[in-house]
Structure formats: structure tokens, C-alpha cells
Amino acid sequence: MARANLDDIFENDAPAAAPRAGRSRRDALDDDAPKTRRGRNAQGREAAFDEDDDTPKARRTNTARKQGAQGGWDAFDDVAGSGGQNFEAKNEMRLEITKDPQLIRLLEPEPFDSYEFHYVREITSGKRSFRGLAPKDDCPLCDDLDHYGRKVAVFNVGLWDEDDEKWVHRVWEVGIRAARALQAIAKDPKKVGKDHVGDLTAPQLYIAVHKTGKGTKTEYHVEAVKARDVESDWDANELNDDDYEGLSKSLYSDAWERHCTRAELEAAVQTVLNGVDDDEDD
């Protein structure tokens, strides 16, 4: 389990400016945000990241040798492992950010996992997404392909389910811009209280999150909501001790994305450098 506070994860990045004060109401979060809370459409994996999708095109060469198959049950076990949850179970947990603002509450003061995530467009078949190695290790995708890895922090949160009128557990994958916004909120005593500076689980702090735009133009908006406004502005109940006790039973703590081996990353590099995919082998 990789755990760090937000300052450690993004220590080289200056925090973004905090959201504008005095706009805690749902209908004032964004001028373009739909005002209805119903009829949400799931947006899929694009909700996980708030970085642009452009990655430098890889240098290609014909000198790299094609990688062989990874045979044996050990290799299968490495590929099949996914942090203790299958794909369907993880999708059930994942917080899908929509254009309609949603009310959440951080259940832990820190992310339970953090990593660099590579999505390699140049690979046209098979596995295309990879968790990078630890930051202090050399990364073949970065070093050999000049590939940009997105920085991701992952949090356990409570989501107010408006249909069932209750709090439910979700896992929130946070990109660097949203994380900077959380950093700024956590450091603001007006938002978390003087006795809880730096604590995203401060009793008076709730978070409103939504997105605007599409594709590479998608932007994610994170804003603090005070507990006193939860009922009046959101028709929601504050998260109480019983709610937290129930949600805490399902908190996720394993690696959210499976750790890749150096051999896997090097094989991905060779696939890109060779410019060969399965279709060309037929």
C-alpha cells in the first residue's frame, strides 16, 4: 500500500488558487453546470484524470528486438493480480465525476495510494495502460519514450446518493489539478476550521465536485462546502458517526492499480519502438 500526504505527492508543484469564496451553493458552482441532480450518465474512465491527453510521439527504431511471450502460471498471476478487486468490483467503487455537481466527504485525511499512470496510445492492441515504477526508480516509458505519466492520488470518500438518500462509499481518483485544489482547501482555516488545518476530514468540510467540457478539454472543479450548508443547499444529511462506521467497513487500502514490473514496461517500450501490433503479425 502506497500512502503519502498531498504535499509529498505533489511537492514540486505549487498549490492552485483556492476556489472563489462565497459560492457554496450547488447552482453557483459553475455557470455551465446542469442544474438538475437526476438522470446522470456514467462517463467512464475519462473521469479519473484531469490532465490533458497529449503525449509526445515516441522515437521509433528498427534496431530493437521483438519481445517474446511471457509464459507460465507465474506470469499469469502477475497479469491477473489487480489489487484484490476484479474489474467489475472496482468499477462499482469508482467515483464517476459527472457534469452535475456531487457532494462528497473525505473519509481519510490522506490518499491511500498514489502513482504515475501511463496510457500508451501507440500500442494498438493488448495492454495499453501501465502503473509506473516508484518515483525514485528509472521508468522505461519515461526514459526511452519520453512518455508523460499522469500523477494520481486515490482517496476513500463518502458520496451522497440523492436517489437513495444515503451516504455510500466510493473511491476517488484525483489528478494533479484537483489534488492541488484539495491542498489549498486543506490549508485554508476558513474552510476546515482553525483546529483542523491540513485535515481533509475536518468535521465542517464537505466537497462539491463536477466536470465541464469533453475529451482533452475536460476540466474538473473542486469546491469546499461547509457542513452548515449541506441540508439547506444540497437536501442532504450530514455524515454522522453511524454513517462513518458503516462506510469504514468497506474502505479500500490495496494498490488501486496493479504494480507493473520493469519487464512489462520494457516490453511496452519495445512494442512501440518496433511499431508492431498483433494485426501486423497475422
C-alpha positions as a Markdown table, in Angstrom:
| # | Residue | x | y | z |
|---|---|---|---|---|
| 1 | Met | 0.0 | 0.0 | 0.0 |
| 2 | Ala | 1.4 | 3.3 | -1.0 |
| 3 | Arg | 0.4 | 6.2 | 1.3 |
| 4 | Ala | 1.6 | 9.8 | 1.4 |
| 5 | Asn | 0.1 | 13.1 | 2.1 |
| 6 | Leu | -0.7 | 15.5 | -0.7 |
| 7 | Asp | 2.3 | 17.7 | -0.1 |
| 8 | Asp | 4.6 | 14.8 | -0.5 |
| 9 | Ile | 2.9 | 13.6 | -3.7 |
| 10 | Phe | 3.0 | 17.0 | -5.4 |
| 11 | Glu | 5.9 | 18.6 | -3.6 |
| 12 | Asn | 7.3 | 20.0 | -6.8 |
| 13 | Asp | 4.0 | 21.7 | -7.8 |
| 14 | Ala | 2.7 | 25.0 | -6.4 |
| 15 | Pro | -0.8 | 24.7 | -5.0 |
| 16 | Ala | -3.5 | 26.1 | -7.2 |
| 17 | Ala | -5.6 | 29.0 | -6.0 |
| 18 | Ala | -8.4 | 28.0 | -3.8 |
| 19 | Pro | -11.9 | 28.2 | -5.2 |
| 20 | Arg | -13.6 | 31.6 | -5.0 |
| 21 | Ala | -15.1 | 32.3 | -1.6 |
| 22 | Gly | -18.8 | 32.8 | -1.1 |
| 23 | Arg | -20.1 | 30.3 | -3.7 |
| 24 | Ser | -21.0 | 27.2 | -1.7 |
| 25 | Arg | -24.4 | 26.7 | -3.3 |
| 26 | Arg | -24.8 | 23.9 | -5.8 |
| 27 | Asp | -26.3 | 26.1 | -8.5 |
| 28 | Ala | -23.4 | 28.5 | -8.3 |
| 29 | Leu | -20.6 | 26.0 | -8.8 |
| 30 | Asp | -20.2 | 26.6 | -12.5 |
| 31 | Asp | -22.2 | 28.7 | -15.0 |
| 32 | Asp | -22.2 | 25.8 | -17.5 |
| 33 | Ala | -23.1 | 23.0 | -15.0 |
| 34 | Pro | -26.6 | 21.5 | -15.4 |
| 35 | Lys | -28.9 | 22.4 | -12.6 |
| 36 | Thr | -30.6 | 19.0 | -12.3 |
| 37 | Arg | -29.4 | 16.3 | -10.0 |
| 38 | Arg | -31.2 | 13.4 | -11.7 |
| 39 | Gly | -30.6 | 11.5 | -14.9 |
| 40 | Arg | -26.8 | 11.2 | -14.5 |
| 41 | Asn | -24.9 | 9.4 | -17.2 |
| 42 | Ala | -21.8 | 7.5 | -16.3 |
| 43 | Gln | -18.8 | 8.9 | -18.0 |
| 44 | Gly | -16.3 | 6.0 | -17.7 |
| 45 | Arg | -12.6 | 6.1 | -17.2 |
| 46 | Glu | -12.1 | 9.6 | -18.5 |
| 47 | Ala | -13.3 | 10.9 | -15.1 |
| 48 | Ala | -10.2 | 9.6 | -13.5 |
| 49 | Phe | -7.8 | 12.2 | -14.8 |
| 50 | Asp | -7.8 | 15.9 | -15.2 |
| 51 | Glu | -4.6 | 16.2 | -17.2 |
| 52 | Asp | -4.5 | 16.8 | -21.0 |
| 53 | Asp | -4.1 | 13.7 | -23.1 |
| 54 | Asp | -1.3 | 14.9 | -25.3 |
| 55 | Thr | 1.8 | 12.7 | -25.1 |
| 56 | Pro | 5.0 | 13.1 | -27.2 |
| 57 | Lys | 5.2 | 10.7 | -30.1 |
| 58 | Ala | 7.7 | 8.0 | -29.5 |
| 59 | Arg | 11.0 | 7.8 | -31.2 |
| 60 | Arg | 11.0 | 4.7 | -33.5 |
| 61 | Thr | 13.9 | 2.5 | -34.4 |
| 62 | Asn | 14.3 | -0.9 | -36.2 |
| 63 | Thr | 17.2 | -2.0 | -34.0 |
| 64 | Ala | 15.1 | -3.1 | -31.0 |
| 65 | Arg | 14.4 | -6.8 | -30.9 |
| 66 | Lys | 10.8 | -8.0 | -30.6 |
| 67 | Gln | 9.9 | -9.3 | -27.1 |
| 68 | Gly | 8.9 | -12.9 | -26.6 |
| 69 | Ala | 5.8 | -14.3 | -24.9 |
| 70 | Gln | 5.6 | -14.3 | -21.1 |
| 71 | Gly | 4.8 | -17.9 | -20.4 |
| 72 | Gly | 4.0 | -19.8 | -17.3 |
| 73 | Trp | 1.4 | -19.5 | -14.4 |
| 74 | Asp | 3.7 | -17.1 | -12.6 |
| 75 | Ala | 3.4 | -14.7 | -15.5 |
| 76 | Phe | -0.4 | -15.2 | -15.5 |
| 77 | Asp | -0.6 | -14.5 | -11.8 |
| 78 | Asp | 1.3 | -11.2 | -12.3 |
| 79 | Val | -1.1 | -10.1 | -15.0 |
| 80 | Ala | -4.3 | -11.3 | -13.2 |
| 81 | Gly | -3.5 | -9.5 | -9.9 |
| 82 | Ser | -5.3 | -6.2 | -9.6 |
| 83 | Gly | -5.1 | -5.1 | -6.0 |
| 84 | Gly | -7.5 | -7.6 | -4.7 |
| 85 | Gln | -10.6 | -6.5 | -6.7 |
| 86 | Asn | -11.8 | -7.6 | -10.1 |
| 87 | Phe | -12.7 | -5.1 | -12.8 |
| 88 | Glu | -16.4 | -5.1 | -12.1 |
| 89 | Ala | -16.0 | -4.6 | -8.3 |
| 90 | Lys | -13.6 | -1.7 | -8.9 |
| 91 | Asn | -16.0 | 0.0 | -11.3 |
| 92 | Glu | -18.7 | -0.3 | -8.6 |
| 93 | Met | -16.4 | 1.6 | -6.2 |
| 94 | Arg | -15.1 | 4.2 | -8.6 |
| 95 | Leu | -16.5 | 7.7 | -8.2 |
| 96 | Glu | -17.6 | 8.8 | -11.7 |
| 97 | Ile | -17.4 | 12.6 | -12.0 |
| 98 | Thr | -20.4 | 14.0 | -13.9 |
| 99 | Lys | -21.5 | 17.4 | -15.2 |
| 100 | Asp | -24.0 | 17.5 | -12.3 |
| 101 | Pro | -22.2 | 18.6 | -9.1 |
| 102 | Gln | -22.0 | 15.8 | -6.5 |
| 103 | Leu | -21.5 | 16.1 | -2.7 |
| 104 | Ile | -18.7 | 14.0 | -1.1 |
| 105 | Arg | -16.9 | 13.8 | 2.2 |
| 106 | Leu | -13.3 | 12.6 | 2.6 |
| 107 | Leu | -13.2 | 9.6 | 4.8 |
| 108 | Glu | -9.4 | 9.7 | 5.4 |
| 109 | Pro | -7.0 | 12.7 | 5.6 |
| 110 | Glu | -4.6 | 11.2 | 3.1 |
| 111 | Pro | -4.7 | 9.3 | -0.2 |
| 112 | Phe | -4.4 | 5.5 | 0.3 |
| 113 | Asp | -2.5 | 5.1 | -2.9 |
| 114 | Ser | -0.5 | 7.3 | -5.3 |
| 115 | Tyr | 1.4 | 6.6 | -8.5 |
| 116 | Glu | 2.2 | 7.7 | -12.1 |
| 117 | Phe | -0.2 | 6.2 | -14.7 |
| 118 | His | 0.8 | 5.8 | -18.3 |
| 119 | Tyr | -1.7 | 5.3 | -21.1 |
| 120 | Val | 0.3 | 4.4 | -24.3 |
| 121 | Arg | -1.7 | 5.3 | -27.3 |
| 122 | Glu | 1.0 | 4.0 | -29.7 |
| 123 | Ile | 0.2 | 0.4 | -28.6 |
| 124 | Thr | -2.8 | -0.6 | -30.8 |
| 125 | Ser | -3.7 | -3.9 | -29.2 |
| 126 | Gly | -3.3 | -5.6 | -25.9 |
| 127 | Lys | -2.4 | -3.9 | -22.6 |
| 128 | Arg | -2.1 | -0.1 | -23.1 |
| 129 | Ser | -2.2 | 1.3 | -19.5 |
| 130 | Phe | 0.6 | 0.9 | -17.0 |
| 131 | Arg | 1.3 | 1.9 | -13.5 |
| 132 | Gly | 4.8 | 3.4 | -13.3 |
| 133 | Leu | 7.6 | 2.3 | -11.0 |
| 134 | Ala | 8.3 | 4.1 | -7.8 |
| 135 | Pro | 9.3 | 7.8 | -8.3 |
| 136 | Lys | 12.9 | 7.2 | -7.4 |
| 137 | Asp | 13.3 | 4.3 | -9.9 |
| 138 | Asp | 14.1 | 4.9 | -13.6 |
| 139 | Cys | 11.0 | 4.4 | -15.7 |
| 140 | Pro | 11.5 | 2.8 | -19.1 |
| 141 | Leu | 8.4 | 4.6 | -20.5 |
| 142 | Cys | 9.7 | 8.0 | -19.4 |
| 143 | Asp | 13.3 | 7.4 | -20.3 |
| 144 | Asp | 13.0 | 5.6 | -23.6 |
| 145 | Leu | 9.8 | 7.0 | -25.0 |
| 146 | Asp | 9.7 | 10.5 | -23.3 |
| 147 | His | 6.3 | 9.4 | -22.2 |
| 148 | Tyr | 4.3 | 11.5 | -19.8 |
| 149 | Gly | 2.9 | 9.7 | -16.7 |
| 150 | Arg | -0.1 | 11.3 | -15.0 |
| 151 | Lys | 0.2 | 11.8 | -11.3 |
| 152 | Val | -2.7 | 10.2 | -9.5 |
| 153 | Ala | -3.8 | 10.2 | -5.8 |
| 154 | Val | -6.6 | 7.9 | -4.7 |
| 155 | Phe | -9.0 | 8.6 | -1.8 |
| 156 | Asn | -11.8 | 6.8 | 0.0 |
| 157 | Val | -14.8 | 9.1 | 0.1 |
| 158 | Gly | -18.4 | 9.1 | 1.1 |
| 159 | Leu | -20.8 | 10.1 | -1.8 |
| 160 | Trp | -24.3 | 11.5 | -1.0 |
| 161 | Asp | -26.7 | 9.3 | -3.1 |
| 162 | Glu | -29.6 | 11.5 | -3.9 |
| 163 | Asp | -31.8 | 8.7 | -5.2 |
| 164 | Asp | -31.5 | 6.5 | -2.1 |
| 165 | Glu | -30.9 | 9.5 | 0.2 |
| 166 | Lys | -27.9 | 8.0 | 2.0 |
| 167 | Trp | -24.1 | 8.0 | 2.1 |
| 168 | Val | -22.3 | 5.4 | 0.0 |
| 169 | His | -18.6 | 4.5 | -0.3 |
| 170 | Arg | -16.7 | 5.4 | -3.4 |
| 171 | Val | -13.0 | 5.6 | -4.5 |
| 172 | Trp | -12.0 | 8.9 | -6.0 |
| 173 | Glu | -9.1 | 9.0 | -8.5 |
| 174 | Val | -7.7 | 12.5 | -8.3 |
| 175 | Gly | -5.4 | 14.1 | -10.9 |
| 176 | Ile | -2.9 | 16.7 | -10.1 |
| 177 | Arg | -5.0 | 19.8 | -10.6 |
| 178 | Ala | -7.8 | 18.5 | -8.4 |
| 179 | Ala | -5.2 | 17.5 | -5.8 |
| 180 | Arg | -3.8 | 21.0 | -5.8 |
| 181 | Ala | -7.3 | 22.3 | -5.2 |
| 182 | Leu | -7.6 | 19.9 | -2.2 |
| 183 | Gln | -4.3 | 21.1 | -0.9 |
| 184 | Ala | -5.4 | 24.7 | -1.0 |
| 185 | Ile | -8.7 | 23.8 | 0.7 |
| 186 | Ala | -7.0 | 21.8 | 3.5 |
| 187 | Lys | -4.7 | 24.7 | 4.3 |
| 188 | Asp | -7.5 | 27.3 | 4.5 |
| 189 | Pro | -8.7 | 27.7 | 8.1 |
| 190 | Lys | -11.9 | 29.3 | 6.9 |
| 191 | Lys | -12.8 | 26.1 | 5.1 |
| 192 | Val | -11.6 | 23.4 | 7.5 |
| 193 | Gly | -11.6 | 25.3 | 10.8 |
| 194 | Lys | -8.6 | 26.7 | 12.8 |
| 195 | Asp | -8.2 | 23.4 | 14.7 |
| 196 | His | -8.1 | 21.3 | 11.5 |
| 197 | Val | -5.7 | 23.0 | 9.1 |
| 198 | Gly | -4.3 | 20.4 | 6.8 |
| 199 | Asp | -7.1 | 17.9 | 7.6 |
| 200 | Leu | -9.4 | 17.0 | 4.7 |
| 201 | Thr | -11.6 | 15.0 | 7.2 |
| 202 | Ala | -12.4 | 18.2 | 9.2 |
| 203 | Pro | -16.0 | 17.9 | 10.6 |
| 204 | Gln | -17.2 | 21.1 | 8.8 |
| 205 | Leu | -15.7 | 20.2 | 5.4 |
| 206 | Tyr | -17.6 | 18.6 | 2.5 |
| 207 | Ile | -16.5 | 18.8 | -1.1 |
| 208 | Ala | -18.5 | 19.5 | -4.3 |
| 209 | Val | -17.1 | 18.1 | -7.5 |
| 210 | His | -18.2 | 18.2 | -11.1 |
| 211 | Lys | -16.7 | 18.4 | -14.6 |
| 212 | Thr | -17.2 | 20.6 | -17.7 |
| 213 | Gly | -16.1 | 20.1 | -21.3 |
| 214 | Lys | -15.2 | 16.9 | -23.2 |
| 215 | Gly | -12.2 | 14.9 | -24.1 |
| 216 | Thr | -8.9 | 16.8 | -23.8 |
| 217 | Lys | -11.0 | 19.9 | -22.9 |
| 218 | Thr | -12.4 | 18.3 | -19.8 |
| 219 | Glu | -12.0 | 20.3 | -16.6 |
| 220 | Tyr | -12.7 | 19.1 | -13.1 |
| 221 | His | -14.0 | 21.5 | -10.5 |
| 222 | Val | -13.4 | 21.0 | -6.7 |
| 223 | Glu | -15.0 | 23.4 | -4.2 |
| 224 | Ala | -15.4 | 23.3 | -0.4 |
| 225 | Val | -18.9 | 23.1 | 1.1 |
| 226 | Lys | -19.5 | 23.8 | 4.8 |
| 227 | Ala | -21.4 | 21.4 | 6.9 |
| 228 | Arg | -24.0 | 24.1 | 7.8 |
| 229 | Asp | -24.9 | 24.3 | 4.1 |
| 230 | Val | -25.3 | 20.5 | 3.5 |
| 231 | Glu | -29.0 | 20.3 | 4.4 |
| 232 | Ser | -30.2 | 23.7 | 3.1 |
| 233 | Asp | -28.3 | 23.7 | -0.2 |
| 234 | Trp | -28.0 | 20.0 | -1.0 |
| 235 | Asp | -31.0 | 18.4 | 0.6 |
| 236 | Ala | -28.5 | 16.0 | 2.2 |
| 237 | Asn | -27.9 | 14.7 | 5.7 |
| 238 | Glu | -24.6 | 15.4 | 7.3 |
| 239 | Leu | -22.4 | 12.3 | 7.6 |
| 240 | Asn | -22.8 | 11.1 | 11.2 |
| 241 | Asp | -20.8 | 8.6 | 13.3 |
| 242 | Asp | -23.1 | 5.7 | 12.3 |
| 243 | Asp | -22.7 | 6.6 | 8.7 |
| 244 | Tyr | -18.9 | 6.7 | 9.0 |
| 245 | Glu | -18.8 | 3.4 | 10.9 |
| 246 | Gly | -20.8 | 1.7 | 8.1 |
| 247 | Leu | -18.6 | 3.2 | 5.4 |
| 248 | Ser | -15.4 | 2.4 | 7.2 |
| 249 | Lys | -16.1 | -1.3 | 6.8 |
| 250 | Ser | -15.5 | -1.0 | 3.0 |
| 251 | Leu | -12.6 | 1.4 | 2.9 |
| 252 | Tyr | -10.1 | 0.3 | 0.2 |
| 253 | Ser | -6.4 | 0.0 | 1.1 |
| 254 | Asp | -4.7 | -2.2 | -1.5 |
| 255 | Ala | -2.9 | -0.8 | -4.6 |
| 256 | Trp | -5.6 | 0.7 | -6.7 |
| 257 | Glu | -3.8 | -0.1 | -9.9 |
| 258 | Arg | -1.6 | -3.2 | -10.1 |
| 259 | His | 2.1 | -2.7 | -9.8 |
| 260 | Cys | 3.8 | -3.3 | -13.1 |
| 261 | Thr | 7.2 | -5.0 | -13.3 |
| 262 | Arg | 10.1 | -3.4 | -15.1 |
| 263 | Ala | 10.0 | -6.2 | -17.6 |
| 264 | Glu | 6.4 | -5.3 | -18.5 |
| 265 | Leu | 7.3 | -1.6 | -19.0 |
| 266 | Glu | 10.4 | -2.6 | -21.1 |
| 267 | Ala | 8.2 | -4.9 | -23.2 |
| 268 | Ala | 5.8 | -2.0 | -23.8 |
| 269 | Val | 8.7 | 0.2 | -24.9 |
| 270 | Gln | 9.8 | -2.4 | -27.4 |
| 271 | Thr | 6.3 | -2.8 | -28.8 |
| 272 | Val | 6.2 | 1.0 | -29.5 |
| 273 | Leu | 9.8 | 1.2 | -30.9 |
| 274 | Asn | 9.2 | -1.8 | -33.2 |
| 275 | Gly | 5.8 | -0.4 | -34.4 |
| 276 | Val | 4.4 | -3.9 | -34.4 |
| 277 | Asp | 1.0 | -5.0 | -33.2 |
| 278 | Asp | -0.9 | -8.2 | -33.3 |
| 279 | Asp | -2.7 | -7.4 | -36.6 |
| 280 | Glu | 0.6 | -6.9 | -38.4 |
| 281 | Asp | 1.8 | -10.3 | -37.2 |
| 282 | Asp | -1.2 | -12.2 | -38.7 |
